[in-house]
Amino acid sequence: MEVQFARIEGTSRAFYLTVAVLVALLLAGVYSTYLMYAHGLYLSGMTNRVPWGLQIAMAIYYIGLSAGSLVVSGLYGIFGKMEYKPFARIAAYLAMLFLIAGLLSIFTDQGRIDRMMVQPFTHFNPTSMFTLNPWLYMGHITICIIYLWALFKERGAITKVASLTVVLWAIGTHTGTGAIFALAPRELYSSPLLPPSFVAAALASGAALMILVMVGLFRATGRHLDDEIVVWLGRRLLPVFLLSALYLMLIENLHRVYQAGSHEAGMYFLAGGFHSVLFWIGLILLGSVIPAILLFIRRTGTSIPWLVFSSTLVVVGIFCERILIVLPGLVHPPEILPGMEIASSVWDEGIATYSVTFYEVLQALGVAAFVGLAFILGLKLTRLLPKEARSLRRPTSA
């Protein structure tokens, strides 16, 4: 199957207006980060009790999207489904951008970026996930670059090997990210189900995002996209990832209620305030159950507008899940020494508080603007987007 790729024109007023808005948001994010470094993290909502905030949640969200985006690319590179060859380049390019965005989100959260970039390589500690993960991230970006090169050069054997390697590496990368939380001594973090839950949620959000990207790009550029390609991805692949993620997330959080030593923390998470509403309504109902029902019903599952709606709910729902992973586990006071009283003013506050500040929002928007700007410039400067995408199940003249 020969696929012809072409750059987008990028000469319209809307294109330049989009670029201008993204550049403005990027500069706003850079300026907000400068203020954080110049005046301190008191400009954020973080405290000694809550040292991670919005940027860490965004980081694991982006890293998850990076892993999930490669699923569509892997359909061609690994399994040889030629219908998805037109999207292999876009998926691989987005995967690289999302991983870079995840690292940028971590950078904006750190006080000494120079140490974070050097120490994992100069003071290697194989027993620390904080040391292992930078190696996973750098390897992931490197393999993505090799994979993209193979896709552009049409190197069949190298493409297949690189595709399999990058997908497996992406799963390993997100497993490592989940292990950072799973091994933390916090009742709402420590769980062996957290890494596979991370991966399942990443695959669901990545597949849903690729549906949105595929439909949005082809509609915006006036290029032909067969509905069958999107429907197969939405009805065959996305429900599997979504239900797997839903099952793991429910078991992971419900088991704490029955586990000795974590009952109070489990009840706090499931019925303790706004985060509980975000869990049951934002993640479970709107982000998982409703999309799953819509995908399984034939009338809505084969309709492109309904698939776009369902995919949007999944992407937003998994974002809620990333917020729920980071914040509730920090605001709930940990039982560091069971059975002993800790004489420290740090933990005397009980349940801590965290509120996102304007500066943190600007930082997050700046990183998102970087992804958007790099993506549309990539579409203009390189042949990422195919001229058309047709299903092999129907004649090309249809």
C-alpha positions as CSV (number, residue, x, y, z in Angstrom):
1,M,0.0,0.0,0.0
2,E,1.6,3.2,-1.2
3,V,0.8,6.3,0.9
4,Q,1.6,9.8,-0.3
5,F,2.5,12.3,2.4
6,A,2.4,16.1,2.0
7,R,3.1,19.2,4.1
8,I,0.2,21.4,5.0
9,E,0.1,24.8,3.3
10,G,0.0,26.8,6.5
11,T,-0.7,30.1,4.7
12,S,-4.1,31.0,6.0
13,R,-4.9,33.7,8.5
14,A,-6.2,31.0,11.0
15,F,-2.8,29.3,10.8
16,Y,-0.8,32.4,11.7
17,L,-3.3,33.4,14.3
18,T,-3.0,29.9,15.9
19,V,0.8,30.2,15.9
20,A,0.6,33.7,17.4
21,V,-1.6,32.5,20.3
22,L,0.6,29.5,21.0
23,V,3.8,31.6,21.0
24,A,2.1,34.1,23.4
25,L,1.1,31.2,25.7
26,L,4.6,29.7,25.5
27,L,6.2,33.0,26.4
28,A,3.7,33.4,29.3
29,G,4.7,30.0,30.6
30,V,8.4,30.8,30.3
31,Y,7.9,34.1,32.2
32,S,5.9,32.3,34.9
33,T,8.7,29.8,35.3
34,Y,11.2,32.6,35.6
35,L,9.2,34.2,38.4
36,M,9.1,30.8,40.2
37,Y,12.9,30.6,40.0
38,A,13.5,34.2,40.9
39,H,11.0,34.5,43.8
40,G,10.5,30.9,45.0
41,L,7.8,28.2,44.8
42,Y,5.7,30.2,47.3
43,L,4.1,31.5,44.1
44,S,2.7,28.0,43.6
45,G,0.1,26.2,45.7
46,M,2.8,23.7,46.9
47,T,4.0,23.4,50.5
48,N,6.2,21.2,52.6
49,R,3.2,18.9,53.0
50,V,2.3,19.0,49.3
51,P,5.6,19.2,47.4
52,W,4.1,18.0,44.1
53,G,1.3,19.9,42.3
54,L,-0.2,20.5,38.9
55,Q,3.1,20.2,37.0
56,I,3.7,16.6,38.2
57,A,0.2,15.6,37.3
58,M,0.7,17.1,33.9
59,A,4.0,15.3,33.6
60,I,2.6,11.8,34.2
61,Y,-0.4,12.7,31.9
62,Y,2.0,13.7,29.0
63,I,4.2,10.6,29.6
64,G,1.0,8.5,29.4
65,L,-0.1,10.1,26.2
66,S,3.3,9.4,24.8
67,A,3.0,5.7,25.5
68,G,-0.6,5.5,24.3
69,S,0.0,7.4,21.0
70,L,2.4,4.7,19.9
71,V,-0.4,2.2,19.9
72,V,-1.8,3.5,16.6
73,S,1.7,3.6,15.1
74,G,2.4,0.0,16.3
75,L,-0.7,-1.2,14.5
76,Y,1.3,-0.6,11.3
77,G,4.9,-1.1,12.4
78,I,4.3,-4.3,14.4
79,F,1.2,-5.9,13.2
80,G,1.3,-4.7,9.6
81,K,-2.2,-3.2,9.4
82,M,-1.7,-1.1,6.3
83,E,-4.7,1.1,7.0
84,Y,-2.8,2.7,9.9
85,K,0.4,3.4,7.9
86,P,-0.8,7.0,7.2
87,F,-0.9,7.7,11.0
88,A,2.4,6.0,12.0
89,R,4.5,9.2,11.5
90,I,2.0,11.4,13.3
91,A,1.7,9.1,16.2
92,A,5.5,8.6,16.6
93,Y,6.1,12.4,16.3
94,L,3.4,13.1,18.9
95,A,4.8,10.5,21.2
96,M,8.2,12.2,21.2
97,L,6.6,15.6,21.8
98,F,4.5,14.4,24.7
99,L,7.5,12.8,26.4
100,I,9.5,16.1,26.0
101,A,6.4,17.9,27.4
102,G,6.4,15.6,30.4
103,L,10.1,16.3,31.0
104,L,9.5,20.1,30.6
105,S,6.6,19.9,33.2
106,I,9.1,18.2,35.6
107,F,11.7,20.9,34.9
108,T,9.2,23.7,35.7
109,D,8.6,22.0,39.1
110,Q,12.3,21.7,40.0
111,G,14.5,24.2,41.7
112,R,17.8,22.9,40.3
113,I,17.3,21.6,36.8
114,D,21.0,21.2,36.3
115,R,21.3,18.6,39.1
116,M,18.3,16.7,37.9
117,M,19.8,16.4,34.4
118,V,23.3,15.4,35.6
119,Q,23.0,13.4,38.8
120,P,21.0,10.4,37.5
121,F,23.9,9.8,35.1
122,T,26.9,10.7,37.3
123,H,25.5,9.1,40.5
124,F,23.7,6.0,39.2
125,N,21.7,4.2,41.8
126,P,19.9,1.1,40.5
127,T,17.7,0.8,43.6
128,S,16.1,4.2,43.0
129,M,13.3,4.7,40.5
130,F,14.2,8.4,40.4
131,T,17.6,7.3,38.9
132,L,16.2,4.7,36.6
133,N,13.4,6.8,35.1
134,P,15.7,9.4,33.4
135,W,17.5,6.6,31.6
136,L,14.1,5.3,30.5
137,Y,13.0,8.8,29.3
138,M,16.2,9.4,27.3
139,G,16.1,6.0,25.8
140,H,12.5,6.5,24.8
141,I,13.2,9.8,23.0
142,T,16.2,8.3,21.2
143,I,14.3,5.3,20.0
144,C,11.4,7.5,18.9
145,I,13.9,9.5,16.7
146,I,15.2,6.3,15.2
147,Y,11.7,5.0,14.6
148,L,10.7,8.3,12.9
149,W,13.8,8.2,10.7
150,A,12.9,4.6,9.6
151,L,9.3,5.6,8.9
152,F,10.4,8.6,6.7
153,K,13.0,6.5,4.9
154,E,10.6,3.6,4.4
155,R,13.1,1.1,5.9
156,G,10.9,-2.0,6.3
157,A,13.0,-4.2,8.5
158,I,14.3,-1.4,10.7
159,T,10.8,0.1,11.0
160,K,9.4,-3.2,12.3
161,V,12.2,-3.7,14.9
162,A,12.2,0.0,15.9
163,S,8.4,-0.1,16.2
164,L,8.4,-3.1,18.5
165,T,11.2,-1.7,20.5
166,V,9.7,1.7,21.0
167,V,6.3,0.3,22.0
168,L,7.8,-2.1,24.6
169,W,10.1,0.7,25.8
170,A,7.1,3.1,26.1
171,I,5.3,0.5,28.3
172,G,8.4,0.1,30.4
173,T,8.8,3.9,30.7
174,H,5.3,4.3,32.0
175,T,5.6,1.3,34.2
176,G,8.7,3.0,35.7
177,T,6.8,6.2,36.2
178,G,4.0,4.4,38.0
179,A,6.6,2.6,40.1
180,I,7.7,6.0,41.6
181,F,4.3,6.3,43.2
182,A,3.8,2.6,43.9
183,L,7.0,2.4,46.0
184,A,6.3,5.6,47.9
185,P,5.5,5.2,51.6
186,R,2.0,6.7,51.4
187,E,-1.2,4.8,51.9
188,L,-2.8,6.2,48.7
189,Y,0.3,5.5,46.6
190,S,1.7,2.2,47.7
191,S,0.1,-0.4,45.5
192,P,1.5,-3.1,43.1
193,L,-1.5,-2.4,40.8
194,L,-0.5,1.2,40.2
195,P,2.1,0.5,37.4
196,P,-0.2,-1.6,35.3
197,S,-3.1,0.9,36.0
198,F,-0.8,3.6,34.7
199,V,-0.1,1.7,31.5
200,A,-3.8,0.8,30.9
201,A,-4.9,4.4,31.4
202,A,-2.1,5.6,29.1
203,L,-3.1,3.2,26.3
204,A,-6.8,4.4,26.7
205,S,-6.0,8.1,26.6
206,G,-3.5,7.7,23.8
207,A,-5.9,5.8,21.6
208,A,-8.7,8.3,22.3
209,L,-6.4,11.2,21.6
210,M,-5.3,9.7,18.3
211,I,-9.0,9.5,17.2
212,L,-9.3,13.2,18.0
213,V,-6.1,14.0,16.1
214,M,-7.0,11.9,13.1
215,V,-10.5,13.3,12.7
216,G,-9.5,16.9,13.5
217,L,-6.5,17.0,11.2
218,F,-8.2,15.5,8.2
219,R,-11.3,17.6,8.6
220,A,-9.2,20.8,9.1
221,T,-7.1,20.2,6.0
222,G,-9.9,18.9,3.8
223,R,-8.2,15.5,3.2
224,H,-10.1,12.2,2.9
225,L,-10.4,9.8,5.9
226,D,-12.5,6.7,5.7
227,D,-14.8,6.4,8.6
228,E,-14.1,2.6,8.9
229,I,-10.5,3.3,10.1
230,V,-11.7,5.5,13.0
231,V,-14.6,3.1,13.8
232,W,-12.2,0.1,14.1
233,L,-10.0,2.0,16.4
234,G,-12.9,3.3,18.4
235,R,-14.9,0.1,18.7
236,R,-12.2,-2.6,18.8
237,L,-9.2,-1.1,20.5
238,L,-10.3,1.8,22.7
239,P,-12.9,-0.2,24.7
240,V,-10.4,-2.9,25.6
241,F,-7.9,-0.3,27.0
242,L,-10.7,1.7,28.7
243,L,-12.3,-1.3,30.5
244,S,-8.9,-2.6,31.5
245,A,-8.0,0.7,33.0
246,L,-11.4,1.0,34.7
247,Y,-11.1,-2.5,36.2
248,L,-7.5,-1.8,37.5
249,M,-8.4,1.6,38.9
250,L,-11.5,0.3,40.8
251,I,-9.6,-2.7,42.3
252,E,-6.6,-0.5,43.2
253,N,-8.8,2.0,45.1
254,L,-11.4,-0.4,46.5
255,H,-8.9,-2.8,48.0
256,R,-7.6,-0.1,50.4
257,V,-10.9,0.0,52.2
258,Y,-10.5,-3.7,53.2
259,Q,-6.8,-3.7,53.7
260,A,-5.4,-3.5,57.2
261,G,-3.7,-0.2,57.8
262,S,-5.2,1.7,54.9
263,H,-8.9,1.7,55.6
264,E,-9.0,5.3,56.7
265,A,-7.0,6.5,53.7
266,G,-9.2,4.4,51.4
267,M,-12.4,5.9,52.8
268,Y,-10.9,9.4,52.6
269,F,-10.2,8.9,48.9
270,L,-13.5,7.4,48.0
271,A,-15.8,9.6,50.2
272,G,-13.7,12.4,51.5
273,G,-14.4,15.6,49.6
274,F,-14.0,17.2,46.1
275,H,-11.5,14.6,44.9
276,S,-14.0,11.9,45.6
277,V,-16.5,13.7,43.3
278,L,-13.8,14.0,40.7
279,F,-13.1,10.2,41.0
280,W,-16.7,9.0,40.9
281,I,-18.1,11.6,38.5
282,G,-15.2,12.8,36.4
283,L,-13.2,9.6,36.1
284,I,-15.6,6.6,36.6
285,L,-18.9,8.0,35.2
286,L,-18.0,10.6,32.6
287,G,-14.5,9.3,31.7
288,S,-15.1,5.6,31.7
289,V,-18.7,4.2,32.0
290,I,-20.5,6.6,29.6
291,P,-17.8,6.4,26.9
292,A,-17.7,2.5,27.2
293,I,-21.5,2.4,26.8
294,L,-21.4,4.7,23.8
295,L,-18.7,2.7,22.1
296,F,-20.5,-0.6,22.6
297,I,-23.8,0.7,21.2
298,R,-23.7,0.2,17.4
299,R,-25.5,3.4,16.5
300,T,-23.2,5.6,18.5
301,G,-20.1,3.5,18.2
302,T,-20.1,3.8,14.4
303,S,-20.9,7.5,14.3
304,I,-17.8,9.8,13.9
305,P,-19.4,12.6,16.0
306,W,-20.2,10.2,18.8
307,L,-16.7,8.6,18.6
308,V,-15.2,12.1,18.9
309,F,-17.4,12.8,21.9
310,S,-16.6,9.5,23.6
311,S,-12.9,10.0,23.0
312,T,-13.0,13.5,24.4
313,L,-14.6,12.1,27.6
314,V,-11.9,9.5,27.9
315,V,-9.1,12.1,27.5
316,V,-10.6,14.3,30.1
317,G,-11.4,11.4,32.4
318,I,-7.8,10.1,32.3
319,F,-6.6,13.7,33.1
320,C,-8.8,13.6,36.2
321,E,-7.2,10.2,37.0
322,R,-3.7,11.8,36.9
323,I,-4.8,14.6,39.2
324,L,-6.2,12.0,41.6
325,I,-3.0,10.0,41.6
326,V,-0.8,12.9,42.7
327,L,-2.8,15.2,45.0
328,P,-5.0,13.1,47.4
329,G,-2.0,10.9,48.3
330,L,-0.1,14.0,49.4
331,V,-2.8,15.9,51.3
332,H,-3.7,12.9,53.4
333,P,-1.2,12.6,56.3
334,P,0.9,9.5,56.0
335,E,1.3,7.0,58.9
336,I,5.1,7.0,58.8
337,L,5.7,5.2,62.1
338,P,2.6,3.1,62.9
339,G,1.7,3.0,66.6
340,M,4.0,5.8,67.5
341,E,3.3,9.5,68.1
342,I,5.3,11.9,65.9
343,A,6.2,15.2,67.5
344,S,6.4,17.4,64.4
345,S,4.5,20.5,63.5
346,V,4.7,19.4,59.8
347,W,2.1,16.7,60.3
348,D,0.0,18.4,63.0
349,E,-2.2,20.0,60.5
350,G,-4.1,16.8,59.6
351,I,-5.5,17.0,56.1
352,A,-3.4,19.4,54.1
353,T,-4.7,21.8,51.4
354,Y,-3.5,22.6,47.9
355,S,-4.9,25.1,45.4
356,V,-3.6,25.6,41.9
357,T,-2.3,29.2,41.4
358,F,-2.3,31.4,38.4
359,Y,1.4,30.9,37.9
360,E,1.1,27.2,37.8
361,V,-1.7,27.4,35.2
362,L,0.5,29.6,33.0
363,Q,3.3,27.1,33.3
364,A,1.0,24.3,32.2
365,L,-0.4,26.3,29.3
366,G,3.1,27.1,28.3
367,V,4.1,23.5,28.0
368,A,0.8,22.7,26.2
369,A,1.6,25.5,23.8
370,F,5.0,24.1,23.1
371,V,3.4,20.8,22.1
372,G,0.9,22.5,19.9
373,L,3.5,24.8,18.3
374,A,6.0,22.0,17.6
375,F,3.2,19.8,16.2
376,I,1.7,22.3,13.7
377,L,5.2,23.5,12.6
378,G,6.1,19.8,12.1
379,L,3.1,19.5,9.8
380,K,4.2,22.5,7.8
381,L,7.9,21.7,7.5
382,T,7.8,17.9,7.2
383,R,5.7,15.3,5.4
384,L,3.8,14.0,8.5
385,L,0.3,14.0,7.2
386,P,-0.9,11.7,4.3
387,K,-2.9,13.1,1.4
388,E,-5.6,10.6,2.2
389,A,-6.4,7.6,4.4
390,R,-8.6,4.8,2.9
391,S,-9.7,1.5,4.4
392,L,-8.5,-1.6,2.6
393,R,-12.0,-3.1,3.0
394,R,-13.5,-0.9,0.3
395,P,-12.4,0.1,-3.2
396,T,-10.2,3.2,-3.4
397,S,-12.7,4.7,-5.9
398,A,-15.4,4.7,-3.3
